[in-house]
């Protein structure tokens, strides 16, 4: 009986050790980036004209046009340094942000560069990175 109890105790201790040393799935890191105020002024576009938010849980993007100035907010998306696509806000300053849902490998580096498309020129570009 003592052998059985000792075996059970050893098994429980080994299970506890494994449970505390086995890494859990790594969580990514989301972020929000706004159009750059200084370079926006050079184009005559208002500060904080737009933003791009990346939510790492499910790889969701929200592109938000914050000004009613007739210029669209766009975001370039790079994954592990490779250009993937350009996302565009389809709303107005009074509507919710435009939502995109994508899927990238766990741990991939995601970089988003947000800007105002000002007469087909990039204006107020700023970028941020996180992980999926």
C-alpha positions as CSV (number, residue, x, y, z in Angstrom):
1,X,0.0,0.0,0.0
2,X,2.9,2.4,0.8
3,X,4.4,1.7,-2.6
4,X,1.1,2.6,-4.3
5,X,0.7,5.8,-2.3
6,X,4.4,6.8,-2.9
7,X,3.9,6.1,-6.7
8,X,0.8,8.3,-6.7
9,X,2.6,11.1,-4.9
10,X,5.5,10.9,-7.4
11,X,3.1,11.0,-10.3
12,X,1.3,14.0,-8.9
13,X,4.6,15.9,-8.3
14,X,5.8,15.1,-11.8
15,X,2.4,16.3,-13.3
16,X,2.7,19.5,-11.2
17,X,6.2,20.1,-12.4
18,X,5.3,19.6,-16.1
19,X,2.3,21.8,-15.7
20,X,4.4,24.7,-14.4
21,X,7.2,24.3,-16.9
22,X,5.2,23.7,-20.1
23,X,4.9,27.1,-21.9
24,X,1.4,28.2,-22.8
25,X,0.6,29.4,-26.3
26,X,2.4,32.8,-26.7
27,X,0.0,35.7,-26.9
28,X,0.7,38.3,-29.6
29,X,0.7,42.0,-29.1
30,X,-1.9,44.3,-30.6
31,X,-1.5,48.0,-31.1
32,X,-2.9,51.2,-32.6
33,X,-1.1,53.7,-34.8
34,X,-2.2,57.2,-35.8
35,X,-1.3,59.3,-38.8
36,X,1.8,61.4,-38.0
37,X,0.8,64.9,-37.0
38,X,4.0,66.7,-38.3
39,X,4.0,65.3,-41.8
40,X,0.2,65.6,-42.0
41,X,0.5,69.4,-41.5
42,X,2.9,69.5,-44.4
43,X,0.1,68.2,-46.6
44,X,-2.5,70.4,-45.0
45,X,-4.3,67.5,-43.3
46,X,-5.6,67.8,-39.8
47,X,-3.8,66.1,-36.9
48,X,-4.9,62.6,-36.0
49,X,-6.8,62.3,-39.3
50,X,-6.9,58.5,-39.1
51,X,-5.8,55.4,-37.3
52,X,-5.2,51.7,-37.8
53,X,-5.7,49.3,-34.9
54,X,-4.4,45.7,-35.0
55,X,-6.0,43.2,-32.6
56,X,-3.8,40.1,-32.4
57,X,-6.5,37.8,-31.2
58,X,-7.8,36.6,-34.6
59,X,-5.8,39.2,-36.5
60,X,-8.4,41.9,-36.8
61,X,-7.7,45.3,-38.3
62,X,-9.8,48.5,-37.8
63,X,-9.1,51.4,-40.2
64,X,-10.6,54.6,-39.0
65,X,-11.0,57.9,-40.9
66,X,-11.4,60.6,-38.2
67,X,-11.8,63.7,-40.3
68,X,-14.4,64.8,-42.8
69,X,-11.9,66.2,-45.3
70,X,-12.6,64.2,-48.4
71,X,-9.4,62.2,-48.1
72,X,-9.3,58.5,-47.3
73,X,-7.3,56.7,-44.6
74,X,-5.3,53.7,-45.7
75,X,-3.0,51.2,-44.1
76,X,-0.2,49.1,-45.6
77,X,0.2,45.7,-43.9
78,X,3.5,43.8,-43.8
79,X,3.9,40.3,-42.3
80,X,7.4,39.2,-41.4
81,X,8.7,42.1,-43.5
82,X,6.7,41.1,-46.7
83,X,4.1,43.5,-48.1
84,X,0.6,41.8,-47.9
85,X,-2.0,44.4,-48.8
86,X,-3.4,47.9,-48.5
87,X,-6.5,48.3,-46.3
88,X,-8.8,51.3,-46.8
89,X,-11.3,53.0,-44.6
90,X,-14.7,52.9,-46.4
91,X,-16.5,54.9,-43.8
92,X,-16.7,58.6,-42.8
93,X,-15.6,60.4,-39.7
94,X,-19.0,59.7,-38.1
95,X,-19.2,56.0,-38.9
96,X,-17.5,53.0,-37.2
97,X,-14.0,52.0,-38.3
98,X,-13.8,49.6,-41.3
99,X,-13.1,46.1,-40.1
100,X,-10.9,43.5,-41.8
101,X,-10.3,39.9,-40.5
102,X,-7.2,38.1,-41.6
103,X,-5.2,35.0,-40.5
104,X,-1.4,34.9,-40.0
105,X,0.8,32.3,-38.4
106,X,1.2,32.5,-34.6
107,X,4.1,34.7,-33.7
108,X,4.4,36.4,-37.1
109,X,5.6,40.0,-37.0
110,X,2.8,42.3,-38.2
111,X,3.6,45.9,-39.2
112,X,1.0,48.4,-40.1
113,X,1.7,51.8,-41.7
114,X,-1.2,54.2,-41.7
115,X,-1.6,57.3,-43.8
116,X,-4.0,59.7,-45.5
117,X,-4.3,59.4,-49.2
118,X,-4.0,63.1,-50.1
119,X,-4.6,63.5,-53.9
120,X,-3.0,60.1,-54.4
121,X,0.0,61.0,-52.3
122,X,1.0,59.4,-49.0
123,X,0.5,62.0,-46.2
124,X,1.1,61.6,-42.5
125,X,2.6,58.1,-42.7
126,X,3.4,56.4,-39.4
127,X,3.9,52.7,-38.5
128,X,3.8,50.3,-35.6
129,X,4.6,46.6,-35.2
130,X,3.4,43.7,-33.1
131,X,3.0,40.0,-33.3
132,X,0.1,37.7,-34.3
